[in-house]
């Protein structure tokens, strides 16, 4: 299996926190709404935004699971 040299050379970036991902997503939406970017830049921004939105959704899903678990533990059984 061939490895793309661009992928091999790209260092692994740490995953942003929920707040960092949300703030970057807001900035991307603002740039896209403002216009003035090339098609390629717009597509790259759109893809980054999609990735960030998915990451935020995972954070929120994990938070829901933790809240549900905490609520279940706090509910006294009869």
DSSP file (Angstrom, degrees, kcal/mol; ACC not computed):
  #  RESIDUE AA STRUCTURE BP1 BP2  ACC     N-H-->O    O-->H-N    N-H-->O    O-->H-N    TCO  KAPPA ALPHA  PHI   PSI    X-CA   Y-CA   Z-CA
    1    1 A X              0   0    0      0, 0.0     2,-0.2     0, 0.0     0, 0.0   0.000 360.0 360.0 360.0 127.6    0.0    0.0    0.0
    2    2 A X        -     0   0    0      1,-0.0     2,-0.5     0, 0.0     0, 0.0  -0.544 360.0-143.2 -81.3 143.0    1.5    3.4   -1.0
    3    3 A X        -     0   0    0     -2,-0.2     2,-0.4     4,-0.0     3,-0.0  -0.912  17.9-122.3-108.0 131.0    1.6    6.2    1.5
    4    4 A X    >>  -     0   0    0     -2,-0.5     4,-2.1     1,-0.2     3,-0.8  -0.588  16.8-142.2 -69.6 122.2    1.0    9.7    0.3
    5    5 A X  H 3> S+     0   0    0     -2,-0.4     4,-2.1     1,-0.3     5,-0.2   0.827 100.5  58.8 -58.2 -31.5    4.2   11.7    1.3
    6    6 A X  H 3> S+     0   0    0      1,-0.2     4,-0.9     2,-0.2    -1,-0.3   0.891 108.4  45.1 -64.7 -37.2    2.0   14.7    2.2
    7    7 A X  H <4 S+     0   0    0     -3,-0.8     3,-0.3     1,-0.2    -2,-0.2   0.895 112.6  50.6 -71.3 -39.5    0.2   12.6    4.8
    8    8 A X  H  < S+     0   0    0     -4,-2.1    -2,-0.2     1,-0.2    -1,-0.2   0.838 111.6  47.9 -67.7 -32.7    3.4   11.1    6.1
    9    9 A X  H  < S+     0   0    0     -4,-2.1     2,-0.5    -5,-0.2    -1,-0.2   0.684  88.1  98.2 -83.1 -18.1    5.0   14.5    6.6
   10   10 A X  S  < S-     0   0    0     -4,-0.9     2,-0.1    -3,-0.3     3,-0.0  -0.588  73.6-134.1 -76.1 118.6    2.0   16.1    8.3
   11   11 A X        -     0   0    0     -2,-0.5     2,-0.4     1,-0.1    -2,-0.1  -0.406  27.6-100.6 -70.2 148.7    2.6   16.0   12.1
   12   12 A X        -     0   0    0     -2,-0.1     2,-0.3     1,-0.0    -1,-0.1  -0.558  38.5-146.1 -70.1 122.4   -0.4   14.9   14.2
   13   13 A X        -     0   0    0     -2,-0.4     3,-0.1     1,-0.1    -1,-0.0  -0.710  21.1-107.3 -91.1 141.5   -2.1   18.0   15.6
   14   14 A X        -     0   0    0     -2,-0.3     2,-0.2     1,-0.1    -1,-0.1  -0.374  40.7-103.2 -64.4 146.5   -3.6   17.8   19.1
   15   15 A X        -     0   0    0      1,-0.1    -1,-0.1    -2,-0.0     6,-0.0  -0.515  38.3-119.7 -71.0 132.6   -7.4   17.8   19.1
   16   16 A X        -     0   0    0     -2,-0.2    -1,-0.1     1,-0.1    -3,-0.0  -0.313  27.6-106.8 -69.2 156.9   -8.9   21.2   20.0
   17   17 A X     >  -     0   0    0      1,-0.1     4,-2.6     4,-0.0     5,-0.2  -0.238  37.5 -99.2 -69.5 170.6  -11.1   21.5   23.0
   18   18 A X  H  > S+     0   0    0      1,-0.2     4,-2.8     2,-0.2     5,-0.2   0.935 125.6  48.9 -57.2 -46.8  -14.8   21.9   22.5
   19   19 A X  H  > S+     0   0    0      1,-0.2     4,-2.5     2,-0.2    -1,-0.2   0.898 111.8  47.9 -64.2 -41.1  -14.5   25.7   23.0
   20   20 A X  H  > S+     0   0    0      2,-0.2     4,-2.4     1,-0.2    -1,-0.2   0.921 113.6  47.7 -64.3 -43.6  -11.6   26.0   20.6
   21   21 A X  H  X S+     0   0    0     -4,-2.6     4,-2.4     2,-0.2    -2,-0.2   0.916 113.0  48.6 -63.8 -43.8  -13.4   24.0   18.0
   22   22 A X  H  X S+     0   0    0     -4,-2.8     4,-2.4    -5,-0.2    -2,-0.2   0.919 112.2  48.3 -62.4 -44.8  -16.6   26.0   18.4
   23   23 A X  H  X S+     0   0    0     -4,-2.5     4,-2.1     2,-0.2    -2,-0.2   0.904 112.6  48.0 -64.8 -41.3  -14.7   29.3   18.2
   24   24 A X  H  X S+     0   0    0     -4,-2.4     4,-2.4     2,-0.2    -1,-0.2   0.899 110.7  52.3 -65.1 -39.4  -12.8   28.2   15.1
   25   25 A X  H  X S+     0   0    0     -4,-2.4     4,-2.5     2,-0.2    -2,-0.2   0.908 108.4  50.3 -62.5 -42.4  -16.0   27.1   13.5
   26   26 A X  H  X S+     0   0    0     -4,-2.4     4,-2.1     1,-0.2    -1,-0.2   0.909 111.0  49.6 -61.4 -42.2  -17.7   30.5   14.2
   27   27 A X  H  X S+     0   0    0     -4,-2.1     4,-2.2     2,-0.2    -2,-0.2   0.893 110.2  50.5 -64.9 -39.8  -14.6   32.2   12.6
   28   28 A X  H  X S+     0   0    0     -4,-2.4     4,-2.7     2,-0.2     5,-0.2   0.926 108.9  50.8 -64.2 -44.9  -14.9   30.0    9.5
   29   29 A X  H  X S+     0   0    0     -4,-2.5     4,-2.7     1,-0.2     5,-0.2   0.915 109.9  51.4 -59.1 -42.4  -18.6   30.7    9.1
   30   30 A X  H  X S+     0   0    0     -4,-2.1     4,-2.0     1,-0.2    -1,-0.2   0.910 110.5  47.8 -61.3 -42.9  -17.8   34.4    9.3
   31   31 A X  H  X S+     0   0    0     -4,-2.2     4,-1.2     2,-0.2    -2,-0.2   0.915 113.1  47.8 -64.7 -42.5  -15.1   34.1    6.6
   32   32 A X  H  < S+     0   0    0     -4,-2.7     3,-0.3     1,-0.2    -2,-0.2   0.906 113.0  48.3 -66.3 -40.3  -17.4   32.1    4.4
   33   33 A X  H  < S+     0   0    0     -4,-2.7    -1,-0.2    -5,-0.2    -2,-0.2   0.848 108.6  54.7 -67.6 -33.4  -20.3   34.6    4.8
   34   34 A X  H  < S-     0   0    0     -4,-2.0    -1,-0.2    -5,-0.2    -2,-0.2   0.771  95.8-159.7 -71.9 -25.3  -18.0   37.5    4.2
   35   35 A X     <  +     0   0    0     -4,-1.2    -1,-0.2    -3,-0.3     3,-0.1  -0.286  51.0 118.8  76.5-167.1  -16.9   36.1    0.8
   36   36 A X        +     0   0    0      1,-0.3     2,-0.3    -4,-0.1    -1,-0.1   0.514  52.0 115.7  84.6   4.3  -13.7   37.2   -0.9
   37   37 A X        -     0   0    0     -6,-0.2    -1,-0.3    -5,-0.1     2,-0.0  -0.753  68.4-109.1-104.0 156.0  -12.1   33.7   -0.8
   38   38 A X     >  -     0   0    0     -2,-0.3     4,-2.8    -3,-0.1     5,-0.2  -0.249  34.5-104.2 -71.6 168.1  -11.2   31.6   -3.8
   39   39 A X  H  > S+     0   0    0      1,-0.2     4,-2.7     2,-0.2     5,-0.2   0.929 123.1  49.5 -59.3 -45.5  -13.2   28.5   -4.6
   40   40 A X  H  > S+     0   0    0      2,-0.2     4,-2.3     1,-0.2    -1,-0.2   0.913 112.1  47.4 -62.4 -43.0  -10.4   26.3   -3.3
   41   41 A X  H  > S+     0   0    0      2,-0.2     4,-2.8     1,-0.2    -1,-0.2   0.917 112.1  50.6 -63.3 -42.9  -10.1   28.3   -0.1
   42   42 A X  H  X S+     0   0    0     -4,-2.8     4,-2.8     1,-0.2    -2,-0.2   0.912 110.7  48.5 -61.8 -43.0  -13.9   28.2    0.4
   43   43 A X  H  X S+     0   0    0     -4,-2.7     4,-2.5     2,-0.2    -1,-0.2   0.908 112.3  48.7 -64.2 -41.4  -13.9   24.4   -0.1
   44   44 A X  H  X S+     0   0    0     -4,-2.3     4,-2.4     2,-0.2    -2,-0.2   0.914 113.4  47.2 -64.8 -42.4  -11.0   24.0    2.4
   45   45 A X  H  X S+     0   0    0     -4,-2.8     4,-2.7     2,-0.2    -2,-0.2   0.919 111.4  51.5 -63.8 -42.9  -12.8   26.2    4.9
   46   46 A X  H  X S+     0   0    0     -4,-2.8     4,-2.5    -5,-0.2    -2,-0.2   0.931 111.1  47.3 -59.7 -46.5  -16.0   24.3    4.4
   47   47 A X  H  X S+     0   0    0     -4,-2.5     4,-2.4     2,-0.2    -1,-0.2   0.913 112.1  49.4 -63.4 -42.6  -14.3   21.0    4.9
   48   48 A X  H  X S+     0   0    0     -4,-2.4     4,-2.6     1,-0.2    -1,-0.2   0.910 111.0  51.2 -61.6 -41.2  -12.6   22.2    8.1
   49   49 A X  H  X S+     0   0    0     -4,-2.7     4,-2.7     2,-0.2    -2,-0.2   0.907 108.8  50.2 -62.1 -42.4  -15.9   23.5    9.3
   50   50 A X  H  X S+     0   0    0     -4,-2.5     4,-2.2     2,-0.2    -2,-0.2   0.916 111.7  48.6 -61.1 -43.2  -17.6   20.2    8.7
   51   51 A X  H  X S+     0   0    0     -4,-2.4     4,-2.1     2,-0.2    -2,-0.2   0.915 113.2  47.0 -63.3 -43.2  -14.7   18.5   10.6
   52   52 A X  H  X S+     0   0    0     -4,-2.6     4,-2.8     2,-0.2    -2,-0.2   0.894 110.4  52.3 -66.7 -39.7  -15.1   20.9   13.5
   53   53 A X  H  X S+     0   0    0     -4,-2.7     4,-2.3     1,-0.2    -1,-0.2   0.909 110.4  48.5 -62.7 -41.2  -18.9   20.6   13.6
   54   54 A X  H  X S+     0   0    0     -4,-2.2     4,-2.1     2,-0.2    -1,-0.2   0.898 111.2  50.4 -65.0 -40.0  -18.5   16.8   13.8
   55   55 A X  H  X S+     0   0    0     -4,-2.1     4,-2.4     2,-0.2    -2,-0.2   0.926 110.3  49.1 -63.9 -44.6  -15.9   17.1   16.6
   56   56 A X  H  X S+     0   0    0     -4,-2.8     4,-2.5     1,-0.2    -2,-0.2   0.905 109.3  53.1 -61.0 -41.1  -18.3   19.5   18.5
   57   57 A X  H  X S+     0   0    0     -4,-2.3     4,-2.6     2,-0.2    -1,-0.2   0.899 108.1  50.3 -61.3 -40.8  -21.1   17.0   18.1
   58   58 A X  H  X S+     0   0    0     -4,-2.1     4,-2.6     2,-0.2    -2,-0.2   0.921 110.0  50.4 -63.6 -43.0  -18.9   14.2   19.5
   59   59 A X  H  X S+     0   0    0     -4,-2.4     4,-2.2     1,-0.2    -2,-0.2   0.930 112.5  46.7 -58.9 -44.9  -18.1   16.4   22.5
   60   60 A X  H  X S+     0   0    0     -4,-2.5     4,-2.3     2,-0.2    -2,-0.2   0.884 110.9  51.8 -67.0 -38.3  -21.8   17.1   23.1
   61   61 A X  H  X S+     0   0    0     -4,-2.6     4,-2.1     2,-0.2    -1,-0.2   0.917 110.6  48.7 -62.3 -42.8  -22.7   13.4   22.7
   62   62 A X  H  X S+     0   0    0     -4,-2.6     4,-2.3     1,-0.2    -2,-0.2   0.892 110.2  51.3 -64.3 -39.2  -20.0   12.5   25.3
   63   63 A X  H  X S+     0   0    0     -4,-2.2     4,-2.7     2,-0.2    -1,-0.2   0.900 108.4  52.2 -64.2 -40.1  -21.3   15.2   27.6
   64   64 A X  H  X S+     0   0    0     -4,-2.3     4,-2.8     2,-0.2    -2,-0.2   0.914 109.0  50.0 -61.4 -42.9  -24.9   13.8   27.2
   65   65 A X  H  X S+     0   0    0     -4,-2.1     4,-2.4     2,-0.2    -2,-0.2   0.923 111.9  47.7 -61.9 -44.4  -23.7   10.3   28.1
   66   66 A X  H  X S+     0   0    0     -4,-2.3     4,-2.4     2,-0.2    -2,-0.2   0.910 113.0  48.2 -64.1 -41.7  -21.9   11.7   31.2
   67   67 A X  H  X S+     0   0    0     -4,-2.7     4,-2.6     2,-0.2    -2,-0.2   0.913 111.8  49.5 -65.1 -41.9  -25.0   13.7   32.3
   68   68 A X  H  X S+     0   0    0     -4,-2.8     4,-2.1     2,-0.2    -2,-0.2   0.903 111.7  49.1 -62.3 -41.1  -27.3   10.7   31.8
   69   69 A X  H  X S+     0   0    0     -4,-2.4     4,-2.0    -5,-0.2    -2,-0.2   0.908 112.3  47.8 -65.2 -41.9  -24.9    8.5   33.8
   70   70 A X  H  X S+     0   0    0     -4,-2.4     4,-1.7     1,-0.2    -2,-0.2   0.902 111.9  49.8 -65.9 -40.6  -24.8   11.1   36.6
   71   71 A X  H  X S+     0   0    0     -4,-2.6     4,-1.1     1,-0.2    -1,-0.2   0.879 110.0  51.1 -65.8 -37.2  -28.5   11.5   36.6
   72   72 A X  H  < S+     0   0    0     -4,-2.1    -1,-0.2     1,-0.2    -2,-0.2   0.887 110.3  49.0 -66.6 -39.5  -29.0    7.7   36.8
   73   73 A X  H  < S+     0   0    0     -4,-2.0    -1,-0.2     1,-0.2    -2,-0.2   0.824 111.1  50.2 -69.7 -31.5  -26.6    7.4   39.8
   74   74 A X  H  < S+     0   0    0     -4,-1.7     2,-0.6    -5,-0.1    -1,-0.2   0.699  88.5  93.4 -81.4 -20.3  -28.4   10.2   41.7
   75   75 A X  S  < S-     0   0    0     -4,-1.1     2,-0.2    -3,-0.2    -4,-0.0  -0.639  78.1-132.4 -78.2 117.7  -31.8    8.7   41.2
   76   76 A X        -     0   0    0     -2,-0.6     2,-0.3     1,-0.1    -2,-0.1  -0.471  18.2-128.1 -70.2 138.9  -32.6    6.6   44.3
   77   77 A X              0   0    0     -2,-0.2    -1,-0.1     1,-0.1     0, 0.0  -0.661 360.0 360.0 -87.8 144.9  -34.0    3.2   43.5
   78   78 A X              0   0    0     -2,-0.3    -1,-0.1     0, 0.0    -2,-0.0   0.436 360.0 360.0 -89.9 360.0  -37.2    2.1   45.1
